[in-house]
Amino acid sequence: MKAGVQVRINDLRLRFCKLGQKFADLYATTGSFPRATYYLIKFVALRAGAVAWVALGSFRLRQKRAEIVRHRDEPGEPPLIAIKLTGGLGDYILAARYLRDLAASVEPFRFDAYCNNPDMAQWIFGCVPGFRAAYSEFVFEELRKTYPLALWITNFVVVHRESVDWSVIRERRKLCAALQNAIRFRPKIAPLIDAHPYMDGYLAQKAVYMNLRRWNFVHGMTKIPYGGNEFEIAVSDAALARYALQAGCYVTIHNGFDPTFVITARTATKCYPRFETVVRHIKSRLPRLPIVQLGTRTSQPIAGVDLNLVDKVTIREAAGVLKHSRFHIDIESGLVHLASCFSVRSCVVFGPTPVDYFAYPMNINLRPVECGGCWWINQTWMDQCPRGLPEPVCMTSHDPERLAATIIEALRSARPKLVAEAQPPQWSGLEDAALSRIT
């Protein structure tokens, strides 16, 4: 028990050190002590529940450990392994694709996910072979040694070699080969792993020069074939019926960011401030084309959209709306990764995040005219332009009229999706005549 308490203390100490660095970065960039203090308070408040669960949950941890041992030792079942995840929706989708492809390439295994949003993980990983349960990331360090194998999957994959039970894993030769590939690859990026996420920008450059991207870098580390962007995720079509949306007859737009990412500014540096003008230009050319805004509480309403669903639908309903969208407009975000799962093409406005690393070839990927690529150059890059500019010039340099023209051209050149035989919606309806105008 003392060892377990020490693990939790060390983990909390490391997290507080990182928090102190975030405070220092924001203060150095803005020169505002009150703003840096506000950031500190907001960050701690957002994670207070999870920290308290770990600090006070010794009994719960014993229960979880007993539960894991019970499922781990079930006769005739494949080995149960632990997977630590970091990031938001897009990171979960990319990790789920990797685990899907790993499961298709090696012997059967089961896994538990440890992350900052177990409910979302339960949804995303529900269709991945072998998924069992999702827990809070705060208990991973204490529970990972209960498993015969523990992995950390983010922009890279890390095998926790010190806790691998090779007597269990060695029997699965294909899985062992994949693990050994990851272990041999690690020295090539070891300093970047140790500094994660603060050297992720350099990791992105290395990946690109190795002919890899965000969506297949972990595959490259373990020499597992990439199984493609399409990925089965359970969605709900309830919002389509509720708002009379006809599949394939509307476009979606989004301009928010991961709600778990703490900022003090009104919006994140990677958000595009001129989507209102873009929408106005699109509507002037295609007035009968419905534009639907998706997002959570981090999204600012975009004037001119026909239907604002920000914080009005569940994540499964938003996924259903996105799945049946004709086209998606966005910044670099988790919804772009989600759209790719459904083969929905996106127009993505890039700024701080590197285009060559994150862009899907099927999408329209717009590079910043000026600056850009400051992803993780410091701890508060999402909160404040690292150059100290009032607005990030990488985003404001995108011309909204040109952006609108690019989207209109993409809509006109794309083959129309099949439209369901149901009667056209009454609220605005992109009817057959209107559909022919943009194809």
VENDAWO-V814387 format. One record per pair of residues at least 24 apart in sequence whose C-alpha atoms are under 6 Angstrom apart, sorted by the first residue. I is the first residue (numbers start at 1). GAP is how many residues later the second one is. D is the distance in Angstrom with one decimal. If there is no record, write none. Layout:
i->[I;I]
gap->[GAP;GAP]
d->[D;D]
//
This chain:
i->[22;26;29;39;43;78;78;79;79;80;80;81;81;81;81;82;82;82;83;83;83;83;84;84;84;85;85;86;89;90;90;94;96;100;101;106;106;156;178;181;182;182;185;198;201;204;213;214;214;229;229;230;230;231;235;235;235;236;236;236;237;239;244;247;248;248;248;248;249;250;250;250;250;251;251;251;251;251;252;252;252;252;253;253;253;253;254;254;254;254;255;255;256;256;263;265;268;268;269;270;270;272;276;276;278;278;282;288;289;351;351;368;369;370;412;412]
gap->[357;354;359;225;219;30;31;30;31;30;31;30;66;68;69;29;30;68;30;67;68;69;29;30;68;30;68;68;245;244;247;121;29;28;126;68;69;62;44;41;39;40;36;178;174;153;144;143;144;111;112;111;112;110;81;84;85;80;81;84;83;78;181;77;76;77;78;169;181;40;41;75;76;40;74;75;76;77;39;40;41;76;40;75;76;77;39;40;41;76;44;75;42;43;120;118;114;115;113;81;82;123;26;27;122;126;122;142;141;43;44;26;28;24;26;27]
d->[5.3;5.9;5.9;5.7;5.8;5.9;4.9;5.3;6.0;4.6;5.2;4.6;5.5;5.0;5.8;5.6;5.1;4.6;4.8;5.9;4.9;5.7;5.9;4.7;4.6;5.0;5.4;5.8;5.0;4.0;5.5;6.0;6.0;5.5;5.9;4.9;5.2;5.2;4.9;4.9;5.2;4.9;6.0;5.2;5.7;5.7;4.9;5.6;5.5;5.9;5.4;4.2;5.9;4.8;4.7;5.7;5.0;5.3;4.7;5.1;5.1;5.7;5.2;4.9;5.5;5.3;4.6;5.4;5.8;4.9;5.9;5.8;5.7;5.1;5.3;5.3;4.9;5.8;5.7;4.7;5.7;4.8;4.8;5.7;4.5;5.7;5.7;5.3;6.0;5.0;5.7;5.9;5.2;4.1;4.9;5.8;5.2;5.6;5.0;5.8;5.9;5.7;5.4;5.4;5.0;5.2;5.7;5.8;5.8;4.9;5.3;5.1;5.6;5.3;4.6;4.2]
//
